[in-house]
């Protein structure tokens, strides 16, 4: 991928989530008060320990050595670590924004169509971004939020089963990831219901223009605005009783995992 300046692909920010203000306050307190306080206490105790070592062992002072170490650490932090942390945080924020925007659209568009929506389902070492259960079946939806170039084309295309973002292959094939997630969900639902229900893998690229999907991909690759209309054209695959069963069992799985993780 080209490491040039990009912009968020989300045109309309998602609505705020329940408890979002509290989460933001928690992060603000941690970042603005807690961590600086911990750093201050750590540094002052380090200075105190150095002074006691010098006093007890009659060690000579070497301010230039400590200054050089501090300068090297500061340079390493600003030139190496901080840019990496900033990129990582930016990617996390964009990913969170994309999942929130797609989740909001699923709630608004798919629930009136008879779908039950689940978000951020914990799995074995990973998570499912979204799951929709309704008349056209079970959808396991993976959201991929990538920054868009400031100008020029913004196209998701396909080549020999690979997804290309503006002509560049992704480090990890999202189709294979979505298929793996769907397989895991099928296995879990079979354990819970004693029936094998097919799960449709879906990859959503919010804000991007997705080229025509070729046959044989094994997953739907769409943007968030196309998904509801595309889904409305699908044949009915689940009866109301099956939808109710899967919804109840998946809800039970999620709540059980949450209790176990507390």
Secondary structure, 3 states (H helix, E strand, C coil): CCCCCEECCCCCCCCCCCCHHHHHHHHHHHHHHHHHHHHHHHHHHHHHHHHHHHHHHCCCCCHHHHHHHHHHHHHHHHHHHHHHHHHHHHHHHHHHHHHHHHHHHHHHHHHHHCCEEEEEEECCCCEEEEEEEECCEEEEEEECCCCEECCCCCEEEEECCEEEECCEECCCCHHHHHHHHHHHHHHHHHHHHCCCCCEEEEEECCCCEECCCCCCCCCEEECHHHHHHHHHCCCCCCCHHHHHHHHHHHHHHHHHHHHHHC
